[in-house]
Amino acid sequence: MSSIDRASQPDPENPEWTDEMAANALRLNDLPPSLQAKLRGRPRAAVVKERTTIRLSADVLARFRATGSGWQTRIDAALKEWLAQNPQG
C-alpha cells in the first residue's frame, strides 16, 4: 500500500473527533497549571542556537552520526573547541 493509499485511510489510533468529543474538549489554559506544564513541550533553552545549513564531508558526517543521538551538538562542541584553540588576532 502506498503512502497515498494510507493517507486516505482512517487512523485507528487517532480517530476523527465527534461533536461530543469537541463539546467536552478543554483549552490548554483551562487545565491545571501542573498539567499545562507537561503538555506545553520542551522548555526554551537558555542559549538558543541558530538554524543553518552546512555542507560537510561524507566521512566527517558519518563519523559524527555514528556516535549516536546528539551528534549535531558534538559537531558544535568540536567547532567551539577549534575556535578556542585558534583565536583571531
RODREN-729138 format. One record per atom (N, C-alpha, C): residue number from 1; atom name; residue in three letters; x, y, z. Coordinates in nm, 4 decimals, always signed. Atoms other than C-alpha are relative to their C-alpha. Example, Ala and Ser with C-alpha at 12.3 -4.5 7.8 and 13.67 -1.06 7.14 Angstrom:
   nr  atom  rest        xx        yy        zz
    1     N   ALA   +0.0890   -0.1190   +0.0000
    1    CA   ALA   +1.2300   -0.4500   +0.7800
    1     C   ALA   +0.0900   +0.1200   +0.0000
    2     N   SER   -0.0820   -0.1190   -0.0060
    2    CA   SER   +1.3670   -0.1060   +0.7140
    2     C   SER   -0.0770   +0.1090   +0.0730
***
This chain:
   nr  atom  rest        xx        yy        zz
    1     N   MET   +0.0861   -0.1186   +0.0000
    1    CA   MET   +0.0000   +0.0000   +0.0000
    1     C   MET   +0.0896   +0.1234   +0.0000
    2     N   SER   -0.0831   -0.1202   +0.0084
    2    CA   SER   +0.1485   +0.3364   -0.0975
    2     C   SER   -0.0400   +0.0995   +0.1080
    3     N   SER   +0.0289   -0.1011   -0.1018
    3    CA   SER   +0.1654   +0.6393   +0.1303
    3     C   SER   -0.1274   +0.0770   -0.0345
    4     N   ILE   +0.1234   -0.0693   +0.0393
    4    CA   ILE   -0.1165   +0.7990   -0.0703
    4     C   ILE   -0.1206   -0.0818   +0.0441
    5     N   ASP   +0.1104   +0.0863   -0.0415
    5    CA   ASP   -0.3404   +0.4997   -0.0018
    5     C   ASP   -0.0187   +0.0056   +0.1513
    6     N   ARG   +0.0100   -0.0035   -0.1456
    6    CA   ARG   -0.2585   +0.5054   +0.3721
    6     C   ARG   -0.0546   +0.1335   +0.0486
    7     N   ALA   +0.0453   -0.1324   -0.0432
    7    CA   ALA   -0.3224   +0.8784   +0.3948
    7     C   ALA   -0.1512   +0.0135   -0.0107
    8     N   SER   +0.1447   -0.0107   +0.0173
    8    CA   SER   -0.6787   +0.8292   +0.2753
    8     C   SER   -0.0771   -0.0925   +0.0935
    9     N   GLN   +0.0643   +0.0942   -0.0908
    9    CA   GLN   -0.7492   +0.5565   +0.5326
    9     C   GLN   -0.0120   +0.0593   +0.1395
   10     N   PRO   +0.0128   -0.0483   -0.1374
   10    CA   PRO   -0.8791   +0.6305   +0.8843
   10     C   PRO   +0.1131   -0.0548   +0.0867
   11     N   ASP   -0.1061   +0.0400   -0.0922
   11    CA   ASP   -0.6167   +0.6154   +1.1582
   11     C   ASP   -0.0654   -0.0497   +0.1279
   12     N   PRO   +0.0666   +0.0533   -0.1194
   12    CA   PRO   -0.7395   +0.3822   +1.4362
   12     C   PRO   +0.0552   +0.0571   +0.1300
   13     N   GLU   -0.0582   -0.0576   -0.1205
   13    CA   GLU   -0.5012   +0.5453   +1.6865
   13     C   GLU   -0.0346   +0.1475   +0.0159
   14     N   ASN   +0.0329   -0.1429   -0.0044
   14    CA   ASN   -0.6228   +0.8961   +1.6025
   14     C   ASN   -0.1295   +0.0230   -0.0784
   15     N   PRO   +0.1262   -0.0119   +0.0733
   15    CA   PRO   -0.9904   +0.8846   +1.5067
   15     C   PRO   -0.0453   +0.1452   -0.0112
   16     N   GLU   +0.0563   -0.1341   +0.0134
   16    CA   GLU   -1.1764   +1.1912   +1.3838
   16     C   GLU   -0.0886   +0.0283   +0.1211
   17     N   TRP   +0.0785   -0.0388   -0.1156
   17    CA   TRP   -1.3434   +1.3850   +1.6604
   17     C   TRP   -0.1485   +0.0028   -0.0338
   18     N   THR   +0.1449   -0.0104   +0.0125
   18    CA   THR   -1.7151   +1.3555   +1.7129
   18     C   THR   -0.0417   +0.1355   +0.0571
   19     N   ASP   +0.0510   -0.1245   -0.0579
   19    CA   ASP   -1.9307   +1.6551   +1.8052
   19     C   ASP   +0.0042   -0.0058   +0.1526
   20     N   GLU   -0.0035   +0.0159   -0.1454
   20    CA   GLU   -1.9479   +1.5160   +2.1604
   20     C   GLU   +0.1418   +0.0197   +0.0540
   21     N   MET   -0.1388   -0.0171   -0.0425
   21    CA   MET   -1.5686   +1.4979   +2.1875
   21     C   MET   +0.0393   +0.1476   -0.0044
   22     N   ALA   -0.0321   -0.1424   +0.0130
   22    CA   ALA   -1.5366   +1.8565   +2.0659
   22     C   ALA   -0.0671   +0.0815   +0.1101
   23     N   ALA   +0.0728   -0.0723   -0.1040
   23    CA   ALA   -1.8001   +1.9741   +2.3142
   23     C   ALA   +0.0640   -0.0191   +0.1374
   24     N   ASN   -0.0625   +0.0304   -0.1287
   24    CA   ASN   -1.6115   +1.8102   +2.6039
   24     C   ASN   +0.1464   +0.0430   +0.0082
   25     N   ALA   -0.1416   -0.0386   +0.0025
   25    CA   ALA   -1.2694   +1.9406   +2.4996
   25     C   ALA   +0.0244   +0.1246   +0.0847
   26     N   LEU   -0.0403   -0.1157   -0.0790
   26    CA   LEU   -1.0871   +2.1888   +2.7222
   26     C   LEU   +0.1171   +0.0693   -0.0683
   27     N   ARG   -0.1159   -0.0744   +0.0477
   27    CA   ARG   -0.8475   +2.4639   +2.6208
   27     C   ARG   +0.1155   -0.0257   +0.0956
   28     N   LEU   -0.1176   +0.0229   -0.0824
   28    CA   LEU   -0.4931   +2.4251   +2.7472
   28     C   LEU   -0.0014   +0.0900   +0.1230
   29     N   ASN   +0.0010   -0.0948   -0.1123
   29    CA   ASN   -0.5334   +2.7359   +2.9648
   29     C   ASN   -0.1036   -0.0342   +0.1061
   30     N   ASP   +0.1020   +0.0404   -0.0967
   30    CA   ASP   -0.8348   +2.5741   +3.1354
   30     C   ASP   +0.0430   -0.1204   +0.0834
   31     N   LEU   -0.0508   +0.1153   -0.0743
   31    CA   LEU   -0.6286   +2.2785   +3.2605
   31     C   LEU   +0.0801   +0.0469   +0.1206
   32     N   PRO   -0.0821   -0.0375   -0.1156
   32    CA   PRO   -0.4472   +2.2768   +3.5969
   32     C   PRO   +0.1420   +0.0347   -0.0455
   33     N   PRO   -0.1345   -0.0426   +0.0403
   33    CA   PRO   -0.1063   +2.4517   +3.5773
   33     C   PRO   +0.1016   -0.1141   -0.0081
   34     N   SER   -0.0959   +0.1111   +0.0025
   34    CA   SER   +0.0825   +2.1298   +3.6573
   34     C   SER   -0.0140   -0.0827   -0.1281
   35     N   LEU   +0.0227   +0.0744   +0.1237
   35    CA   LEU   -0.0763   +1.9560   +3.3588
   35     C   LEU   +0.0375   +0.0850   -0.1211
   36     N   GLN   -0.0384   -0.0899   +0.1094
   36    CA   GLN   -0.0268   +2.2603   +3.1341
   36     C   GLN   +0.1501   -0.0088   -0.0252
   37     N   ALA   -0.1457   +0.0038   +0.0130
   37    CA   ALA   +0.3479   +2.2475   +3.2041
   37     C   ALA   +0.0457   -0.1270   -0.0712
   38     N   LYS   -0.0371   +0.1268   +0.0629
   38    CA   LYS   +0.3638   +1.8817   +3.0987
   38     C   LYS   -0.0364   -0.0022   -0.1478
   39     N   LEU   +0.0491   +0.0052   +0.1370
   39    CA   LEU   +0.1711   +1.9424   +2.7764
   39     C   LEU   +0.0605   +0.1067   -0.0909
   40     N   ARG   -0.0541   -0.1096   +0.0805
   40    CA   ARG   +0.3492   +2.2580   +2.6602
   40     C   ARG   +0.1239   -0.0403   -0.0786
   41     N   GLY   -0.1173   +0.0433   +0.0740
   41    CA   GLY   +0.6506   +2.0636   +2.5396
   41     C   GLY   +0.1289   +0.0423   +0.0682
   42     N   ARG   -0.1339   -0.0270   -0.0505
   42    CA   ARG   +1.0185   +2.1215   +2.5826
   42     C   ARG   +0.0173   +0.1483   +0.0313
   43     N   PRO   -0.0216   -0.1415   -0.0313
   43    CA   PRO   +1.1123   +2.4437   +2.7626
   43     C   PRO   +0.1087   +0.0598   -0.0890
   44     N   ARG   -0.1006   -0.0678   +0.0818
   44    CA   ARG   +1.3140   +2.7017   +2.5718
   44     C   ARG   +0.1363   -0.0077   +0.0674
   45     N   ALA   -0.1367   +0.0071   -0.0508
   45    CA   ALA   +1.6876   +2.6669   +2.6087
   45     C   ALA   +0.0474   +0.1394   +0.0395
   46     N   ALA   -0.0563   -0.1281   -0.0434
   46    CA   ALA   +1.8815   +2.9399   +2.7892
   46     C   ALA   +0.0821   +0.0620   -0.1131
   47     N   VAL   -0.0777   -0.0462   +0.1153
   47    CA   VAL   +2.1133   +2.9635   +2.4885
   47     C   VAL   -0.0650   -0.0584   -0.1243
   48     N   VAL   +0.0698   +0.0458   +0.1200
   48    CA   VAL   +1.9213   +2.9466   +2.1641
   48     C   VAL   +0.1002   -0.0110   -0.1144
   49     N   LYS   -0.0887   +0.0206   +0.1136
   49    CA   LYS   +2.1073   +2.8024   +1.8677
   49     C   LYS   -0.0700   +0.0461   -0.1271
   50     N   GLU   +0.0528   -0.0493   +0.1267
   50    CA   GLU   +2.0633   +2.9352   +1.5174
   50     C   GLU   -0.0004   -0.1130   -0.1013
   51     N   ARG   +0.0099   +0.1024   +0.1036
   51    CA   ARG   +1.9427   +2.7060   +1.2408
   51     C   ARG   +0.0763   +0.0468   -0.1228
   52     N   THR   -0.0768   -0.0315   +0.1202
   52    CA   THR   +2.1740   +2.6928   +0.9409
   52     C   THR   +0.0165   -0.1256   -0.0833
   53     N   THR   -0.0319   +0.1130   +0.0869
   53    CA   THR   +2.2740   +2.4704   +0.6537
   53     C   THR   +0.1499   +0.0022   -0.0215
   54     N   ILE   -0.1446   +0.0099   +0.0181
   54    CA   ILE   +2.6312   +2.3472   +0.6277
   54     C   ILE   +0.0295   -0.1270   -0.0785
   55     N   ARG   -0.0416   +0.1181   +0.0764
   55    CA   ARG   +2.7979   +2.1105   +0.3856
   55     C   ARG   +0.1244   -0.0583   +0.0653
   56     N   LEU   -0.1104   +0.0693   -0.0641
   56    CA   LEU   +3.0258   +1.8547   +0.5485
   56     C   LEU   +0.0418   -0.1181   -0.0862
   57     N   SER   -0.0487   +0.1185   +0.0712
   57    CA   SER   +3.2418   +1.5803   +0.4033
   57     C   SER   -0.0772   -0.1219   +0.0491
   58     N   ALA   +0.0762   +0.1202   -0.0342
   58    CA   ALA   +3.0653   +1.2446   +0.3951
   58     C   ALA   +0.0657   -0.0770   +0.1136
   59     N   ASP   -0.0671   +0.0756   -0.1058
   59    CA   ASP   +3.3317   +1.0837   +0.6149
   59     C   ASP   -0.0123   +0.0696   +0.1355
   60     N   VAL   +0.0167   -0.0740   -0.1247
   60    CA   VAL   +3.3073   +1.3609   +0.8774
   60     C   VAL   -0.1418   -0.0213   +0.0542
   61     N   LEU   +0.1388   +0.0174   -0.0397
   61    CA   LEU   +2.9303   +1.3371   +0.8846
   61     C   LEU   -0.0258   -0.1416   +0.0498
   62     N   ALA   +0.0196   +0.1401   -0.0401
   62    CA   ALA   +2.9368   +0.9566   +0.9039
   62     C   ALA   +0.0594   -0.0269   +0.1375
   63     N   ARG   -0.0647   +0.0222   -0.1300
   63    CA   ARG   +3.1800   +0.9630   +1.1990
   63     C   ARG   -0.0822   +0.0610   +0.1130
   64     N   PHE   +0.0793   -0.0628   -0.1054
   64    CA   PHE   +2.9679   +1.2096   +1.3970
   64     C   PHE   -0.1335   -0.0721   +0.0182
   65     N   ARG   +0.1281   +0.0714   -0.0107
   65    CA   ARG   +2.6413   +1.0300   +1.3160
   65     C   ARG   +0.0168   -0.1341   +0.0695
   66     N   ALA   -0.0258   +0.1312   -0.0611
   66    CA   ALA   +2.7980   +0.7008   +1.4257
   66     C   ALA   +0.0094   +0.0089   +0.1520
   67     N   THR   -0.0081   -0.0156   -0.1456
   67    CA   THR   +2.8364   +0.8459   +1.7754
   67     C   THR   -0.1376   -0.0001   +0.0653
   68     N   GLY   +0.1349   +0.0108   -0.0536
   68    CA   GLY   +2.4581   +0.8335   +1.8140
   68     C   GLY   -0.0690   +0.1339   +0.0183
   69     N   SER   +0.0820   -0.1182   -0.0233
   69    CA   SER   +2.1978   +1.0807   +1.9298
   69     C   SER   +0.0837   +0.1128   +0.0591
   70     N   GLY   -0.0739   -0.1160   -0.0475
   70    CA   GLY   +2.3305   +1.4300   +1.9894
   70     C   GLY   +0.1217   +0.0328   -0.0836
   71     N   TRP   -0.1186   -0.0219   +0.0829
   71    CA   TRP   +2.5831   +1.4203   +1.7068
   71     C   TRP   +0.0118   +0.1447   -0.0463
   72     N   GLN   -0.0073   -0.1409   +0.0408
   72    CA   GLN   +2.4901   +1.7749   +1.5995
   72     C   GLN   +0.0623   +0.0843   +0.1113
   73     N   THR   -0.0559   -0.0719   -0.1142
   73    CA   THR   +2.5720   +1.9008   +1.9490
   73     C   THR   +0.1496   -0.0245   +0.0099
   74     N   ARG   -0.1427   +0.0298   -0.0036
   74    CA   ARG   +2.9089   +1.7250   +1.9311
   74     C   ARG   +0.0751   +0.0732   -0.1108
   75     N   ILE   -0.0627   -0.0806   +0.1048
   75    CA   ILE   +2.9840   +1.8979   +1.5998
   75     C   ILE   +0.0145   +0.1435   +0.0497
   76     N   ASP   -0.0052   -0.1357   -0.0554
   76    CA   ASP   +2.9004   +2.2290   +1.7691
   76     C   ASP   +0.1143   +0.0108   +0.1016
   77     N   ALA   -0.1063   -0.0015   -0.1008
   77    CA   ALA   +3.1349   +2.1424   +2.0579
   77     C   ALA   +0.1375   -0.0061   -0.0655
   78     N   ALA   -0.1287   +0.0102   +0.0700
   78    CA   ALA   +3.4155   +2.0447   +1.8183
   78     C   ALA   +0.0364   +0.1329   -0.0650
   79     N   LEU   -0.0264   -0.1308   +0.0615
   79    CA   LEU   +3.3812   +2.3756   +1.6347
   79     C   LEU   +0.0354   +0.1035   +0.1055
   80     N   LYS   -0.0330   -0.0924   -0.1091
   80    CA   LYS   +3.3825   +2.5683   +1.9641
   80     C   LYS   +0.1413   -0.0249   +0.0507
   81     N   GLU   -0.1353   +0.0334   -0.0434
   81    CA   GLU   +3.6978   +2.3825   +2.0683
   81     C   GLU   +0.1020   +0.0539   -0.0994
   82     N   TRP   -0.0909   -0.0520   +0.1024
   82    CA   TRP   +3.8629   +2.4737   +1.7384
   82     C   TRP   +0.0125   +0.1519   +0.0117
   83     N   LEU   -0.0024   -0.1467   -0.0147
   83    CA   LEU   +3.7657   +2.8397   +1.7864
   83     C   LEU   +0.0854   +0.0411   +0.1205
   84     N   ALA   -0.0761   -0.0319   -0.1198
   84    CA   ALA   +3.9172   +2.8392   +2.1365
   84     C   ALA   +0.1496   -0.0193   -0.0239
   85     N   GLN   -0.1411   +0.0293   +0.0282
   85    CA   GLN   +4.2437   +2.6917   +2.0048
   85     C   GLN   +0.0556   +0.0890   -0.1116
   86     N   ASN   -0.0434   -0.0827   +0.1123
   86    CA   ASN   +4.2562   +2.9300   +1.7062
   86     C   ASN   -0.0615   +0.1376   +0.0083
   87     N   PRO   +0.0588   -0.1338   -0.0151
   87    CA   PRO   +4.1736   +3.2778   +1.8337
   87     C   PRO   +0.0443   +0.0905   -0.1147
   88     N   GLN   -0.0331   -0.0948   +0.1074
   88    CA   GLN   +4.1600   +3.5501   +1.5722
   88     C   GLN   +0.0830   +0.1118   +0.0595
   89     N   GLY   -0.0895   -0.1036   -0.0489
   89    CA   GLY   +4.4347   +3.8083   +1.6102
   89     C   GLY   -0.0325   +0.1314   -0.0482
***
